Amino acid sequence: MQRWVTEEPQAPPLTEGILRLLVLFFLAFVLEAIAILGFQRPLSGLALSFGPEFNPTQILTHIFLNGAPTFGGVLTLLIEGLMLWVFGSEIERLWGPYHFLKLFLAGIAGAMVTSAAAGLTLMPGLSIAGAAPGLAAVLLTYAVLWPERRGLLLFMIPMKIRWLILVILILMAIPSLESVLQVSGGALGGALFLYYYIRKGNPTYTERVSESPGLMERWNEFRRKRRLEKKRREIERRIDLKDEVDRILDKISKTGMKSLSRKEKDLLDTASKEL
């Protein structure tokens, strides 16, 4: 009997630039955990400080600091990595790894500017760390390029991407004033880079929007394939049932009803109701 084969739903592609960033952040987190737990040496000196403790190397090192290796730190790393993969991979596929990296760094630079303005005026000694500004730039860019797509808040509540990403950015900024400065600065840096990128005549979303479905489109496609798979199994069950009925009827024509087992009689009764 011929069997139907249905294609499994595809996850967002893991692009080369995103993979490299995720590996770097994971390795940095492991090294930070070893330094804190193994050698009792916190790495707060590597955070970008806007005060007497400023060191030029902090401009690079602060990006890879994730904080104490606690459950919250691990969860933050996983969630930020997941969002970078889901939202950043499509931008990188469209723009290429070079321009995607510039977008990510533009978010970092934007946060450095806003935090420096606050640290040198209203909040002396302010320090920042982490890659949240780069992620904020990526999220804002995705919302601008594909605002009408639909996603799932908390994997349950459907809403348009522009509102979903706005909620995510607000949640990212809630923990502290430093978070507000980083997220807002990262979003500002991403917006400025996106404006520059479009002004230079580079492609935005129109060339490939149909090739890469959004989160809601992927979910609807998954549900459609599940329904098709259920129908396929039901059709095959009915075909198998019909084949079995034909065999029993052939047996009856040769040896009579008395030769049937109880199971075969029950099967005939079931088939009479379904077929």
C-alpha positions as a Python dict, from the first residue, in 0.01 Angstrom:
ca = {
    (1, 'M'): (0, 0, 0),
    (2, 'Q'): (129, 349, -86),
    (3, 'R'): (219, 565, 214),
    (4, 'W'): (211, 941, 208),
    (5, 'V'): (510, 1137, 337),
    (6, 'T'): (469, 1483, 484),
    (7, 'E'): (751, 1731, 537),
    (8, 'E'): (839, 1821, 896),
    (9, 'P'): (814, 2190, 995),
    (10, 'Q'): (1147, 2371, 973),
    (11, 'A'): (1303, 2575, 1254),
    (12, 'P'): (1455, 2917, 1177),
    (13, 'P'): (1796, 2869, 1012),
    (14, 'L'): (2103, 2914, 1232),
    (15, 'T'): (2319, 3148, 1026),
    (16, 'E'): (2697, 3168, 1040),
    (17, 'G'): (2724, 3506, 1214),
    (18, 'I'): (2462, 3419, 1477),
    (19, 'L'): (2637, 3089, 1549),
    (20, 'R'): (2970, 3264, 1603),
    (21, 'L'): (2814, 3518, 1840),
    (22, 'L'): (2640, 3246, 2039),
    (23, 'V'): (2964, 3049, 2071),
    (24, 'L'): (3153, 3360, 2186),
    (25, 'F'): (2891, 3448, 2448),
    (26, 'F'): (2881, 3089, 2576),
    (27, 'L'): (3259, 3067, 2607),
    (28, 'A'): (3271, 3406, 2780),
    (29, 'F'): (3006, 3289, 3027),
    (30, 'V'): (3202, 2970, 3101),
    (31, 'L'): (3524, 3167, 3160),
    (32, 'E'): (3340, 3412, 3385),
    (33, 'A'): (3191, 3124, 3585),
    (34, 'I'): (3537, 2964, 3625),
    (35, 'A'): (3687, 3294, 3743),
    (36, 'I'): (3410, 3357, 3998),
    (37, 'L'): (3344, 3005, 4126),
    (38, 'G'): (3689, 2853, 4084),
    (39, 'F'): (3922, 3140, 4166),
    (40, 'Q'): (3688, 3370, 4363),
    (41, 'R'): (3775, 3658, 4131),
    (42, 'P'): (3479, 3864, 4004),
    (43, 'L'): (3535, 4030, 3667),
    (44, 'S'): (3353, 4353, 3740),
    (45, 'G'): (3666, 4542, 3637),
    (46, 'L'): (3598, 4436, 3278),
    (47, 'A'): (3265, 4622, 3270),
    (48, 'L'): (3263, 4956, 3089),
    (49, 'S'): (3301, 5221, 3359),
    (50, 'F'): (3245, 5593, 3306),
    (51, 'G'): (3458, 5710, 3592),
    (52, 'P'): (3809, 5680, 3739),
    (53, 'E'): (3817, 5303, 3674),
    (54, 'F'): (3775, 5346, 3297),
    (55, 'N'): (4010, 5141, 3080),
    (56, 'P'): (4002, 5141, 2696),
    (57, 'T'): (3994, 4761, 2689),
    (58, 'Q'): (3657, 4773, 2864),
    (59, 'I'): (3502, 4890, 2536),
    (60, 'L'): (3545, 4533, 2411),
    (61, 'T'): (3538, 4325, 2728),
    (62, 'H'): (3210, 4465, 2866),
    (63, 'I'): (3014, 4310, 2576),
    (64, 'F'): (3090, 3956, 2695),
    (65, 'L'): (3012, 3997, 3066),
    (66, 'N'): (2692, 3826, 3174),
    (67, 'G'): (2705, 3870, 3550),
    (68, 'A'): (2721, 3612, 3827),
    (69, 'P'): (2688, 3247, 3711),
    (70, 'T'): (2354, 3198, 3885),
    (71, 'F'): (2034, 3040, 3759),
    (72, 'G'): (1916, 3387, 3657),
    (73, 'G'): (2238, 3446, 3464),
    (74, 'V'): (2205, 3116, 3279),
    (75, 'L'): (1838, 3187, 3201),
    (76, 'T'): (1923, 3534, 3071),
    (77, 'L'): (2195, 3390, 2849),
    (78, 'L'): (1958, 3128, 2707),
    (79, 'I'): (1672, 3372, 2645),
    (80, 'E'): (1894, 3632, 2479),
    (81, 'G'): (2058, 3362, 2267),
    (82, 'L'): (1717, 3230, 2162),
    (83, 'M'): (1593, 3576, 2062),
    (84, 'L'): (1915, 3650, 1874),
    (85, 'W'): (1870, 3325, 1680),
    (86, 'V'): (1498, 3367, 1606),
    (87, 'F'): (1502, 3736, 1510),
    (88, 'G'): (1860, 3784, 1396),
    (89, 'S'): (1902, 3491, 1159),
    (90, 'E'): (1659, 3628, 903),
    (91, 'I'): (1819, 3973, 907),
    (92, 'E'): (2161, 3814, 853),
    (93, 'R'): (2027, 3603, 565),
    (94, 'L'): (1892, 3920, 405),
    (95, 'W'): (2186, 4153, 470),
    (96, 'G'): (2479, 3914, 503),
    (97, 'P'): (2701, 3860, 810),
    (98, 'Y'): (2909, 4176, 754),
    (99, 'H'): (2618, 4421, 767),
    (100, 'F'): (2447, 4222, 1042),
    (101, 'L'): (2759, 4253, 1261),
    (102, 'K'): (2765, 4628, 1196),
    (103, 'L'): (2401, 4647, 1307),
    (104, 'F'): (2482, 4458, 1626),
    (105, 'L'): (2782, 4681, 1700),
    (106, 'A'): (2575, 4992, 1623),
    (107, 'G'): (2346, 4890, 1907),
    (108, 'I'): (2645, 4846, 2138),
    (109, 'A'): (2779, 5187, 2034),
    (110, 'G'): (2442, 5352, 2090),
    (111, 'A'): (2428, 5218, 2446),
    (112, 'M'): (2783, 5336, 2510),
    (113, 'V'): (2689, 5690, 2404),
    (114, 'T'): (2371, 5712, 2614),
    (115, 'S'): (2538, 5551, 2915),
    (116, 'A'): (2842, 5780, 2883),
    (117, 'A'): (2615, 6084, 2875),
    (118, 'A'): (2448, 5969, 3197),
    (119, 'G'): (2766, 5844, 3362),
    (120, 'L'): (2958, 6165, 3306),
    (121, 'T'): (2674, 6394, 3420),
    (122, 'L'): (2390, 6255, 3632),
    (123, 'M'): (2527, 5916, 3740),
    (124, 'P'): (2902, 5937, 3814),
    (125, 'G'): (3071, 5598, 3823),
    (126, 'L'): (2806, 5426, 3612),
    (127, 'S'): (2918, 5099, 3453),
    (128, 'I'): (2749, 4876, 3194),
    (129, 'A'): (2801, 4521, 3072),
    (130, 'G'): (2639, 4268, 2844),
    (131, 'A'): (2519, 4234, 2486),
    (132, 'A'): (2160, 4347, 2545),
    (133, 'P'): (2207, 4669, 2339),
    (134, 'G'): (2310, 4469, 2033),
    (135, 'L'): (2006, 4247, 2077),
    (136, 'A'): (1784, 4556, 2116),
    (137, 'A'): (1915, 4686, 1782),
    (138, 'V'): (1835, 4354, 1617),
    (139, 'L'): (1484, 4343, 1764),
    (140, 'L'): (1404, 4698, 1658),
    (141, 'T'): (1529, 4630, 1304),
    (142, 'Y'): (1315, 4317, 1278),
    (143, 'A'): (1007, 4511, 1395),
    (144, 'V'): (1069, 4781, 1134),
    (145, 'L'): (1129, 4539, 846),
    (146, 'W'): (841, 4299, 921),
    (147, 'P'): (590, 4489, 1142),
    (148, 'E'): (279, 4306, 1018),
    (149, 'R'): (400, 3955, 1085),
    (150, 'R'): (254, 3777, 1385),
    (151, 'G'): (428, 3612, 1677),
    (152, 'L'): (336, 3446, 2006),
    (153, 'L'): (391, 3623, 2336),
    (154, 'L'): (487, 3360, 2595),
    (155, 'F'): (425, 3103, 2316),
    (156, 'M'): (49, 3151, 2372),
    (157, 'I'): (-76, 3503, 2290),
    (158, 'P'): (-75, 3596, 1920),
    (159, 'M'): (10, 3956, 1833),
    (160, 'K'): (178, 4155, 1561),
    (161, 'I'): (557, 4154, 1568),
    (162, 'R'): (586, 4528, 1626),
    (163, 'W'): (387, 4502, 1950),
    (164, 'L'): (552, 4178, 2056),
    (165, 'I'): (899, 4331, 2021),
    (166, 'L'): (787, 4646, 2203),
    (167, 'V'): (681, 4428, 2498),
    (168, 'I'): (1016, 4243, 2486),
    (169, 'L'): (1215, 4569, 2485),
    (170, 'I'): (1015, 4700, 2781),
    (171, 'L'): (1078, 4379, 2976),
    (172, 'M'): (1450, 4403, 2894),
    (173, 'A'): (1461, 4760, 3028),
    (174, 'I'): (1266, 4700, 3351),
    (175, 'P'): (1537, 4561, 3587),
    (176, 'S'): (1735, 4884, 3645),
    (177, 'L'): (1816, 5232, 3521),
    (178, 'E'): (2131, 5091, 3363),
    (179, 'S'): (1910, 4851, 3167),
    (180, 'V'): (1695, 5142, 3048),
    (181, 'L'): (2004, 5324, 2922),
    (182, 'Q'): (2140, 5013, 2749),
    (183, 'V'): (1817, 4906, 2580),
    (184, 'S'): (1716, 5256, 2472),
    (185, 'G'): (2068, 5329, 2350),
    (186, 'G'): (2085, 4998, 2166),
    (187, 'A'): (1750, 5061, 1997),
    (188, 'L'): (1861, 5413, 1902),
    (189, 'G'): (2187, 5282, 1756),
    (190, 'G'): (1997, 5018, 1559),
    (191, 'A'): (1751, 5277, 1427),
    (192, 'L'): (2031, 5507, 1311),
    (193, 'F'): (2212, 5222, 1139),
    (194, 'L'): (1893, 5105, 969),
    (195, 'Y'): (1831, 5460, 841),
    (196, 'Y'): (2188, 5479, 710),
    (197, 'Y'): (2164, 5133, 555),
    (198, 'I'): (1843, 5215, 366),
    (199, 'R'): (1972, 5559, 259),
    (200, 'K'): (2271, 5388, 98),
    (201, 'G'): (2030, 5200, -130),
    (202, 'N'): (2084, 4856, 22),
    (203, 'P'): (1803, 4597, 7),
    (204, 'T'): (1563, 4588, 300),
    (205, 'Y'): (1287, 4329, 315),
    (206, 'T'): (1100, 4346, -15),
    (207, 'E'): (1332, 4116, -208),
    (208, 'R'): (1305, 3815, 20),
    (209, 'V'): (1004, 3858, 243),
    (210, 'S'): (822, 3571, 74),
    (211, 'E'): (1114, 3331, 123),
    (212, 'S'): (1122, 3355, 503),
    (213, 'P'): (789, 3319, 684),
    (214, 'G'): (740, 3486, 1019),
    (215, 'L'): (684, 3317, 1352),
    (216, 'M'): (305, 3308, 1320),
    (217, 'E'): (329, 3180, 963),
    (218, 'R'): (557, 2897, 1079),
    (219, 'W'): (308, 2808, 1357),
    (220, 'N'): (13, 2805, 1115),
    (221, 'E'): (211, 2589, 872),
    (222, 'F'): (292, 2348, 1155),
    (223, 'R'): (-78, 2323, 1248),
    (224, 'R'): (-176, 2269, 883),
    (225, 'K'): (72, 1985, 846),
    (226, 'R'): (-53, 1830, 1168),
    (227, 'R'): (-408, 1830, 1029),
    (228, 'L'): (-290, 1678, 701),
    (229, 'E'): (-100, 1410, 890),
    (230, 'K'): (-410, 1326, 1094),
    (231, 'K'): (-621, 1296, 779),
    (232, 'R'): (-355, 1079, 616),
    (233, 'R'): (-355, 836, 909),
    (234, 'E'): (-737, 821, 904),
    (235, 'I'): (-744, 746, 529),
    (236, 'E'): (-484, 473, 568),
    (237, 'R'): (-680, 321, 857),
    (238, 'R'): (-994, 308, 646),
    (239, 'I'): (-805, 153, 356),
    (240, 'D'): (-662, -112, 587),
    (241, 'L'): (-1012, -174, 728),
    (242, 'K'): (-1157, -216, 379),
    (243, 'D'): (-880, -460, 283),
    (244, 'E'): (-954, -664, 595),
    (245, 'V'): (-1329, -662, 521),
    (246, 'D'): (-1263, -786, 167),
    (247, 'R'): (-1056, -1069, 310),
    (248, 'I'): (-1330, -1167, 555),
    (249, 'L'): (-1601, -1154, 286),
    (250, 'D'): (-1387, -1376, 64),
    (251, 'K'): (-1353, -1617, 356),
    (252, 'I'): (-1730, -1617, 409),
    (253, 'S'): (-1793, -1698, 43),
    (254, 'K'): (-1564, -2000, 71),
    (255, 'T'): (-1630, -2142, 419),
    (256, 'G'): (-1944, -1968, 548),
    (257, 'M'): (-2018, -1741, 845),
    (258, 'K'): (-1949, -2012, 1101),
    (259, 'S'): (-1580, -2010, 1013),
    (260, 'L'): (-1536, -1652, 1136),
    (261, 'S'): (-1370, -1579, 1467),
    (262, 'R'): (-1518, -1343, 1725),
    (263, 'K'): (-1260, -1080, 1632),
    (264, 'E'): (-1352, -1101, 1264),
    (265, 'K'): (-1722, -1065, 1345),
    (266, 'D'): (-1652, -759, 1560),
    (267, 'L'): (-1447, -612, 1277),
    (268, 'L'): (-1737, -663, 1032),
    (269, 'D'): (-1971, -491, 1276),
    (270, 'T'): (-1733, -196, 1309),
    (271, 'A'): (-1688, -171, 932),
    (272, 'S'): (-2064, -168, 874),
    (273, 'K'): (-2086, 148, 1081),
    (274, 'E'): (-1788, 330, 929),
    (275, 'L'): (-1781, 227, 563),
}
